[in-house]
Amino acid sequence: MSTCVLLKQRIERKRRIMYNAYLNNADYDYVVKISQELDQLLNQYRKKCQ
């Protein structure tokens, strides 16, 4: 699989985790951590795949 496809899959998984954390009223620090990880993945995707 290409790097872009793998990154896209990781982004979708991280989005699901973030959404579930939101639905379950997760700890704020945990949500911030997930948000930062998602931002990093999105930045990688923008640099390598667009």
Phi, psi and omega in degrees: 000149181283161179301320182294320179295316179296318178298318180299320178295318179296321178297314180297319177297316181294323177297319178297318179299316180297316180296317178296322177297319178297314181296327183266010181051051182295164177304136183304315181298322178296316180296320178298317179300313180296319179299318179294320178296319178296317177302317179298316179296317180296320178295319177299316181298315180299318182291319188266337193237001179236000000 
